[in-house]
Amino acid sequence: MKVSKSTLDYINRDKSIFATVQHIADLPFVISKAQGFYLYDTEDKAYLDFTSGACTMNLGYDRAHVADSTSFPFPYALGCAQIEYGSRLIEKYTFYKDKKMMFCVTGSDANDGAIKIVRAYSQRKMVVTFSGNYHGTTYGAASLTSLEGRLDNHLGPMLPYITILPFCPYDASDEAVDECLARFTSLDLNDVAGVFLECIQGDTGMLPINTTFLERLNAICKEHKILIVSDEVQMACYRTGPFFSIENYPFVKPDLITMGKHIGGGIPLGAIIGRQEVMQSLKPCEHAFSMAGNFEACMRGLYNFNIIEDRDFKLQLAKRIALMDFFMDDLCHNFSDIVIKCCGVGLARAVFVRSLYTSDTDNEACYKIICSCFGRGLYLMRIGSNWLRLEPFLNMPEDLMLKAFDIIKEAFYEYRSNKIDDGVKKYMS
Ligand SMILES: Cc1ncc(COP(=O)(O)O)c(C=O)c1O
């Protein structure tokens, strides 16, 4: 993997300016611009992005400039764009007839807002979430997050009255389902305000929740008037097939939905949508942000919303999902010596790979495969150490998807034949 001098210069400057907390990506890649479905490095080399800008730009980078020169954010006041977009977005929440919504700034603060709402509405304290969920990094959202290797104990004390229970994955045995439920029912259910779900855990390897577990959990929540919050920050807007990922489990009617990432079309924007009487439990200023629902984010979001709501778009999306299904089956079958597990739904997929040539704990396989793809002009990310994250743009043309699949397979072959130089690990974190 050749790293140009200009990229190296930027990397050195980055290291000298930014605190460690800002360093998440670990490829020697500095983006100079983004266009269409491509990211460009400092030498103008193009890389096909197979992450959708970490799901913030689900439709590619071309629609970045839809707001005109008259658009500017004005804090707290009502804006036309905000009302137009809000009235479209709220239509997608079909779980209850009477509903309300609010805009936030990020996915994290949408989750913080949802914690406040469930507590204010129920007048109970306890909030339940599951291991491996990722809800963000503001203090409330971070307190709900137990993703391994991301947020550890030195940030404490975290928000009190949060219980993190074991996640029950799609392939759990009947006994494991019973055990997970027993942990839930052992709580004082009359003091549980809400349960936060990430029904397809994005940052743990696109792991879907167990259907039986969720069905039974949902029934217990209804019985004890415990609110259900579905975190859709990463998965909303058709990434998993339906508009919200929770619609893959049609028996659940979430009281609240939290959103972020893609909905601002590249400008920070979050949202909470939910059952009216629940949403109305906060007073003005109890979750207010100067830039919440800002004009430009709403303009861009609405522009993208109109595209994804088009009938033809949905038909095309179904074809892309079918293509992805086929590729995943093929990859898992052909590389069963490297692939431990393929997970995910729709265009939210992950492949758990194992090291063939070093100890499993070395976690080199995934990084090496990503480097090999990168060298061939495909940009991918890892989840944790050994999950390969595959989240293509929702509107990626078929020929580009096929090109990406070919590159990924070539990288797998290269790894299997031990041809990826150890030198690439220089930048691995
Ligand atoms: C499921 C989920 N919830 C919440 C968040 C936090 O969103 P943000 O980074 O916009 O604060 C993320 C971000 O990755 C996410 O994937």
Ligand as a Chemical Component Dictionary entry (heavy atoms), coordinates in Angstrom:
data_LIG
# 
_chem_comp.id                   LIG 
_chem_comp.type                 NON-POLYMER 
_chem_comp.pdbx_formal_charge   0 
_chem_comp.three_letter_code    LIG 
# 
loop_
_chem_comp_atom.comp_id 
_chem_comp_atom.atom_id 
_chem_comp_atom.alt_atom_id 
_chem_comp_atom.type_symbol 
_chem_comp_atom.charge 
_chem_comp_atom.model_Cartn_x 
_chem_comp_atom.model_Cartn_y 
_chem_comp_atom.model_Cartn_z 
_chem_comp_atom.pdbx_ordinal 
LIG C1 C1 C 0 -27.471 3.082  16.204 1  
LIG C2 C2 C 0 -26.807 4.401  16.481 2  
LIG N1 N1 N 0 -27.316 5.197  17.429 3  
LIG C3 C3 C 0 -26.771 6.383  17.705 4  
LIG C4 C4 C 0 -25.643 6.829  17.044 5  
LIG C5 C5 C 0 -25.033 8.154  17.388 6  
LIG O1 O1 O 0 -25.285 9.078  16.376 7  
LIG P1 P1 P 0 -24.381 10.387 16.255 8  
LIG O2 O2 O 0 -23.014 9.935  15.884 9  
LIG O3 O3 O 0 -25.057 11.190 15.177 10 
LIG O4 O4 O 0 -24.438 11.088 17.548 11 
LIG C6 C6 C 0 -25.080 6.032  16.026 12 
LIG C7 C7 C 0 -23.862 6.473  15.315 13 
LIG O5 O5 O 0 -23.109 5.721  14.784 14 
LIG C8 C8 C 0 -25.672 4.788  15.745 15 
LIG O6 O6 O 0 -25.179 3.972  14.816 16 
# 
loop_
_chem_comp_bond.comp_id 
_chem_comp_bond.atom_id_1 
_chem_comp_bond.atom_id_2 
_chem_comp_bond.value_order 
_chem_comp_bond.pdbx_ordinal 
LIG C1 C2 SING 1  
LIG C2 N1 SING 2  
LIG C2 C8 DOUB 3  
LIG N1 C3 DOUB 4  
LIG C3 C4 SING 5  
LIG C4 C5 SING 6  
LIG C4 C6 DOUB 7  
LIG C5 O1 SING 8  
LIG O1 P1 SING 9  
LIG P1 O2 DOUB 10 
LIG P1 O3 SING 11 
LIG P1 O4 SING 12 
LIG C6 C7 SING 13 
LIG C6 C8 SING 14 
LIG C7 O5 DOUB 15 
LIG C8 O6 SING 16 
# 
